[in-house]
Amino acid sequence: MGIKLNSPWLFLAPALCLLGVFVFLPIVYLLFLSVTTGHLTRAGVSWVGLGHYLALLDDPDFWQVLGNTLYFTVATVIPSVVIPIGLAVALDQAIPGRGILRTLYFLPAVISIVAAGLGWRWLFQPQGFFRNLNWLADPNWAMIVLILLSIWKQLGFNMVVFLAGLQAIPTSRYEAAALDGADPWNQFWHITLPGLRPTTIFVIIATTIFTFRSFEQVFVLTGGGPLNSTNILVYYIYEQAFSFFDFGYGAALTIVLLTGVMGLVYWQWRQFRA
């Protein structure tokens, strides 16, 4: 059966072709690399099956990196969601200089993460502004600096998203609650938070994905050190593929990361359908 001129597939075809070339085919090739020795040419490629995935289970560096990634993600996502909600609610009120404050909070979101990382590296080096401690050379503090940078970078974007979500909550709900004697805290807890539920789910998923794919701040600030304490999954993939040229192992790590991200996307889809 031919495609009719008014068929939606006709309009979707250009986008599907682009997705096929730049998304689906690379994923298929990534799967191929993950079950071979992983050379970028056919010469010398040999089949290893699930060998790379089984090697992950016995790789202590992988488990340390995975733990670093989960710690980095949780410690970044929670403040990056909670703080912007408070900022959005505060800046949604008619206060003096509201527009300037919104701009200042959003400004980090448009600054290059590399430029921001270089600035933070200067601040936290031994000769920098916070010179009382060698932050980036201390395994206990280097990750804290990365987390603070990631939170600072994400706050403005999430705040704007929550501000948009607040506009979708009918003001009549607050008026009715005020007539019933509800104080601002009860209005926030029983009206604002439930009304922001779809927005909050989106922000959690988006921030988690952004955090999972963090690379620049690690590359610029710490290089995965000291003692591998700030090495997270994307940077570890970069090391395996482009420092050690083990493309097959790097591809297997990427499939693990892709599976986690797809699981988050599926969870978001289920939450929006609920």
N, C-alpha and C positions, 0 to 999 in steps of 0.2 A: 504494500500500500504506500503510495507516494505521500510526500509531505505537502499539505495544502499551503497556499500562499499566506493564509491567516493563521497558520499553526504557530503556537508559542515556541515550538522547537526551532522554527526558522529564525526567530528573534534571539533565542538563546544560543544558537550555533556559534556566533563569533566568540562569545564569552567562554563557551564550553571548549572551543578549540584552543583558546589561550590557556585555560585551566589544564587541558590535556597536555599541552606542550611544556608548560612551566611549573605544573604542580604534580599531576598524576604520573607522567613519565619519569620525572626525577624520583618520585617515591618508589616506583617499580624498580628503577635502577639501583636505588638505595637498598632495597630488599635483596637484589642480586648481589651487590657488594658484600652485604652482611653474611652471606653464606659461601663466600669465596675468600681467597687470599687478599682480594681487594685492590688489585692493581687497576689503574685507570685505563690500561690498554689490555688487549686480549693476550698479549705475550706473557707467559708465566702464570696465568690465572689458573688456580686449582680449586676444586670443590672441597669445602670443609663442613658443609651442612650446618648443624647447630653448634659447631665447635666454638665459635666466638661467644655465643650465648651461654654455653656451659662454662667457658673460661671466666665470664663475668662473675659467676657464683663463687669462684675460688680466688678472685682478685681483691685483696684487702684494700687497695687504693680505690677501687670502684665503690666499695661499701663506705669508705670514709668520705668520698666525694658525694655519694648519695645522701649520707647523713648531713654533710655540710649544706647540700642543696635544700633538703627539707627544713633544716634549721633556718637557713637564709630566707626561704620562701615564707614560712610561718611568721617569723619575726618581722618580715617586711609587709606582708599582706594585712595582718591585723591592724597595725597602726595606720596603714595606708587606706583603710576603710573606715575605721572609727573616727580618726581625727577629721577627715574631710566632711563627714556627716555633721559634726559639731560646727565646723567652719561654714558649711553651706546654710545651716539653720541660722547661725549668727548673722551671716552676710545677706540672708534673705529678708532681714528686718530693715526698716527705714532708719539707718544710722548714718551720721555724717561721714563722708569719704568712702562710701560703700564701693563705688566704682574703682577708686584707686586701690583699695585693699584687695578687691577681686583680681585686678591686674597684677599686683605684686605677688599674690599667692600663685597665680597661674604662670608667672614668668619662668620659673624653673622648668616647666614642661616644654618650653620652646627652646631652651638652651641645649646645645649639643652635649650629649652625655660624655663625649671625649673631653670637650672643653671644661665641663663641670668636674670631671674626674681629675684633670690636671690642676684645677683650682683647689680641690679638696686635698690633692696630694701635697700641694704647697702648704696648706693650712696644717696638715697633720705630720709633716716631716719634722725632724729634730730642730731645724732652724726656722720652722714656720710659726704660725700664730699660736697654736696649742703645743708649745715646745716643752711642756713639763713632763712629757712622756713620749717615748719612741713608739707611737701608736702602730704604725704599719709594720714594725719589726717584732711586735709582740703577738704571739698566736692567740692570746685571749682578747686582744683589742682590735686586731686587724679586721676581723669579721664584723665587729660592731661598727666600724667606720663605713664598711661597705653597705651595711644595713641602713645606717643613717643617711647615706648618700641616696640610696634607692628610695627611701621614704620621702626625702626632700624632693626628689625628682618626680614622684608620682602624685604628691598631694594636690597640686593645682589642677591636673587633669580630672582626678576623681571628684574634686570639689565642684567643678563646672558640671560634671555629669549629675551629681546630686542636686545642684541648683536647678537643673532642667527637670529632674524628677519631682522636686518640690512644686514646680509650676503645674504639674498634673494633678495635684491633690486639691479637690474643691475647697474653696474657702468656707463654704456653707457648713462643712463638718466642724471647723474650728468655732464658727459662730454658735452652732448648736451646743457644742461642748462647753463654751463659755457661759451660755445661758443656763446650763445644767450645773454650773459651779466648778467645772474642771479647771485646775490650775495649769500653768504652762508645762510642768513636768508630766502630768497625766495626759495632756494633749499630745506631747511629744511621744510618750510611750504607747498610747492607744490609737493615735491618728497618724502621726508623722512616720513612725517606723513601719507600721503595716502598709501605709501608702507608698513607702519607698522600697517595698520588698522586691519588685521586679528590677528596679534600678540597682539595689544592693547585690542581687544575684549576678547581674551583668558586671558590676564593678569588681566583685570578688573573682569571677572567672577571668576577666580581662587583666586584672592586676596579677593574678597567679601566673597567667601565661607570660605576661611581660617579665615577671620575676624569674620564671623558669628559663627564659631565653636570655637572661642577663649575661653579658660577655665583656662589654667595653670597660665597665668599672673595675672588673677583676684584672683585665689586661693592662689598664692604665695605672691602677693603684698598687696592686700586690703581685701580679703574675702568678697567682695561686698560692703563694707563700704567706707567711713563713711556715715551714714544716707542713706544707699542703693543707693548712688550716682554712684557707679561703678558696680552695679549688672547688668549683661547682661544675655541674654536669656539662654545660655548654663549653666551658673552657677546657674541661678534660677531653671532650670530643675533639676540640681544636688541637690539643697537644698530641693525641693519638694519631690524628689524621695528617697534620701538617708539620709536626715536629718530629715524630717517629715514623711517619709515612706508613702507618698501619691502617690503611683505609678500610679494610674489612672489619677490624675491631671498632674503629670509629663509627662505621655504618651501623654496627650492632648496637652501640651506645645510642646512636641517633634514633633507631627504631624504638628503643626503650623510652626515650624522651617523647617521641611522637605518640606512643601508646598512652603515656600518662596524660598528655595534652588532650588527645582525643577522648579519653575517659572523662576529663573535666568538661569538655564541650558536650558530651552526651548527658552528663549530670545537669548541665545548664538547660539543655533542651527538655529534659524530664521535668525540671522545676518550673519552667515556663508553661508546660502543658498541664501541670497540676492545678 
